[in-house]
Amino acid sequence: MKLYTYDPAPNPKRLGMFMAYKGIDIETVQVDMMTQEQLGEAYLEVNPLGTVPALVLDDGTTLTEVIGCCNYLESLYPEKPLMGSTDLERAQVISWDHLLFVSVFMAVAEIFRNGNPNFAGRALPGALGIEQIPALVERGQRRLEAGWRTVDKRLGEADFLAGDNFSLADIDLMILAEFAGWAAKSPVPEDCANILDWMPRAKASFEGS
Ligand SMILES: N[C@@H](CCC(=O)N[C@@H](CS)C(=O)NCC(=O)O)C(=O)O
């Protein structure tokens, strides 16, 4: 297997932290997003979408979605589960992770990529060449505000997003809490006490791994 990634970017970080927690070591190539290497001819041959990460399997199959990479690696390396230990737990992890992706990650991305002149003509990740829509900044802010409340309510009911155990969904929330702060200037709101309480619990679970 070979992993193409760019460590500092949020989606690569999701996979990187998942692998670090489980102690998975894969041959890795850094694709420098600062010089837009992800849009260069050589990388587009690996992943025509022009996004990172991409996991190329030994039979030549390329997985381009973090959730797919994690699912695959979880099956290969079941020790220290991050996607549940039963069918229902796995479904809970994927459900919360997807909800987080749609309601928080995409909201931050909407704000970041439609309001920042550096992304003119590149409002969506990868090789699509989509123009910015400035009105999406405000929509993203409203979407993010609602997303934080949904997550906060959930963490008032359970120790971790998917239930009793630390999972991929918590890793993604850790990354998002940081990403929202610098990219959307919208850190976790101060009145989201359940998320703020969860933060040291999640950090300790990750570091105690
Ligand atoms: N659909 C992919 C998203 C991957 C993605 O959007 N990656 C970003 C980095 S965080 C990227 O490659 N951006 C390329 C660009 O901005 O041109 C997944 O779920 O893993």
The ligand as a Gaussian input file, in Angstrom:
#p B3LYP/6-31G(d) Opt

LIG

0 1
 N      -13.789000      13.665000      -0.269000
 C      -12.505000      13.624000       0.380000
 C      -12.083000      15.047000       0.661000
 C      -10.623000      15.238000       0.542000
 C      -10.306000      16.727000       0.505000
 O      -11.169000      17.589000       0.294000
 N       -9.038000      17.033000       0.731000
 C       -8.567000      18.404000       0.652000
 C       -7.521000      18.662000       1.728000
 S       -8.299000      18.811000       3.295000
 C       -7.911000      18.578000      -0.710000
 O       -7.403000      17.624000      -1.250000
 N       -7.911000      19.788000      -1.271000
 C       -7.317000      19.987000      -2.528000
 C       -7.490000      21.401000      -3.021000
 O       -7.825000      22.260000      -2.224000
 O       -7.263000      21.607000      -4.218000
 C      -12.611000      12.815000       1.650000
 O      -13.686000      12.732000       2.214000
 O      -11.606000      12.264000       2.100000

